Amino acid sequence: MARIFKGNKAALPSKRCAACGHPMSWRKKWRNNWDAVQYCSERCRRQKDMAQ
């Protein structure tokens, strides 16, 4: 991601959690793997494993 954050959170990319549908915004922590991020939290990730 080459864009520089200027403080406008509305300009950040977002997507929905695959488990709960909650909208989640891009985080600096997810900078290197934003395309692979599917869940908003560890709880949703674990919940996905229990549903299968």
N, C-alpha and C positions, 0 to 999 in steps of 0.2 A: 504494500500500500504506500504509494509515493506521496499522497496528499498530506499536508501538514495541518494538524488540528489547531484551529484558531479560537476555540472556546465556544463554538456554536454546535451544541449537541444534536440539534435537528439535522445537521449536515452529515452526521455519522451514519454508516450503513446499519441496518437492523434486519432481524429475521425472527421467526417464531420458533419456540421450543418444540421439538418433535414429540415430547411426552405430554405437556400440559397446554401448549399453545400460547403461553405467555410471551409477549414481545420482548426481545432482548436486544440491546444496543451493542455495537462494537466496543470492545475494551482493549486497552493497550496490551494487556496480558495475552489476548488472543491474536495479536498482530501477525504472528507467523503461521497460524493455522485457522484463520477465520472461516475458510471454506469447509473445514472438517468439524467445526463446532456445531453440535446439534441440540444440546440440552442446556437449559438455563442454570442448572444447579446439579450438585452431586446427588441430591435426592431424586431428581428426575431421571438421571442416568441410571441409578440403582432401580428405580421403579420400572424402567424399561426392561431390565433383566428379569424381574419377577413376573412380568406380563407374558413372557414367552414360554 
